[in-house]
């Protein structure tokens, strides 16, 4: 069966470098026989805030509204908004999810943060009772493809962009069960000349040809952490240091 790919795209300009990177992914993966769908958040007028308007059913406690609890109940009852249900259906069917965005303030644009907030519903793809424990995304791969506004030194800690991206790659994607691929980082394309930008896209297109077969990043299992302090146990710290 054909692999299904979802591209969650967050940029306002159809002539931007991010748009070119998104289009390259659509072209290469479609040529490989994949079924590619794009959630263009700005074109969809996707909202940034997760609010009670997302929930069609009655609230259990409107006076002390708690989005994680109320959205979990609405998901269980099939009472989430049409927009959320549609995006969740795309996620459930996808074998690979590509998040294409410009990095804003060392994180994602507000419109993409909102998508995470209201699409990644408690119970659907994560559980507060079983962190990292749900199976719905087991076997599914995800990759962050992003542009930066500055060159390497501004973003890397110990020359490793994965440190900066830890909240997204571990706290969001790995937490929801994805196999997280190494990020695709386009360093400051706005300051690059035409040839440099062309080379950036050529490198991405080459990677896309084998993206579905890539090995995911390694994450230390939750059992290796102290339940009370959330720190790695001494023996596990030494065991996993090289990874």
C-alpha positions, 0 to 999 in steps of 0.5 A, spaced: 500 500 500 502 507 498 505 510 504 501 516 507 504 523 508 502 529 512 505 536 511 503 541 517 505 547 513 506 554 517 508 560 513 504 565 510 508 566 503 507 562 498 513 564 495 518 563 501 523 558 502 519 554 507 514 554 501 519 551 496 521 546 501 514 544 502 513 543 495 520 539 494 517 534 499 510 534 495 514 533 489 519 528 491 514 523 495 509 523 490 514 521 485 515 515 490 508 513 490 506 516 496 499 519 498 501 526 500 496 531 504 498 538 506 495 542 512 496 549 510 495 552 517 495 560 514 490 558 508 486 554 513 485 560 517 487 555 523 486 559 530 492 559 535 488 558 541 485 552 544 479 554 547 472 551 549 469 553 542 473 547 540 468 542 544 461 541 542 459 537 548 457 540 555 462 542 559 463 538 566 465 545 569 465 551 565 467 555 572 473 552 572 475 550 565 481 545 564 482 544 557 486 537 557 480 534 561 474 537 557 478 536 551 479 528 553 472 527 555 469 531 548 474 526 544 471 520 548 464 522 546 466 524 539 464 532 541 471 535 538 470 540 533 470 538 525 476 542 524 480 538 530 477 531 528 479 532 521 486 534 523 486 528 527 484 523 522 490 525 517 494 524 523 492 517 524 492 515 517 499 518 516 505 514 516 510 520 516 509 527 518 513 533 516 512 539 520 515 545 515 516 552 519 520 558 520 523 558 527 520 564 531 523 565 538 527 559 538 520 555 537 514 554 532 510 560 530 504 561 534 499 558 529 503 551 529 503 551 537 496 552 537 495 546 532 499 542 537 495 545 543 488 543 540 490 537 535 494 533 540 488 531 545 489 528 551 487 521 550 487 521 543 495 521 542 498 522 549 496 520 556 497 524 563 496 517 566 501 513 561 506 518 559 510 516 552 505 510 553 500 510 548 500 506 541 496 510 536 503 513 533 507 507 534 511 506 527 509 513 525 515 517 523 515 525 524 521 530 522 521 537 523 523 541 517 525 548 519 528 555 517 532 559 522 533 567 522 540 566 524 546 562 523 548 556 527 552 559 533 545 562 535 541 556 536 546 550 537 548 548 544 555 544 544 554 544 536 547 540 537 541 543 534 537 537 537 538 540 544 534 547 542 529 542 539 528 538 545 522 540 547 519 539 540 522 533 539 522 529 546 516 533 549 511 533 543 513 528 538 516 522 542 511 523 548 506 522 543 509 516 540 512 518 534 519 515 531 523 522 531 527 523 525 533 528 525 531 535 524 532 538 517 535 545 518 535 550 513 540 555 516 538 563 515 536 562 507 534 569 507 542 571 508 544 566 503 545 567 496 541 564 490 546 558 489 546 557 497 539 556 497 539 552 491 544 547 494 540 547 501 533 545 497 538 540 493 540 537 499 533 536 502 530 533 495 536 528 496 534 526 503 527 526 501 528 520 497 530 516 503 526 519 508 521 514 509 527 509 511 531 513 515 533 510 522 530 515 528 533 519 533 534 515 540 531 517 546 532 514 553 526 510 556 522 513 561 523 507 566 530 510 566 528 516 570 527 517 577 519 518 578 520 523 583 525 528 581 525 526 573 532 525 573 536 520 570 538 514 575 545 514 576 546 507 572 542 509 566 546 516 566 552 512 564 549 507 560 546 512 555 551 517 555 554 515 549 547 516 545 
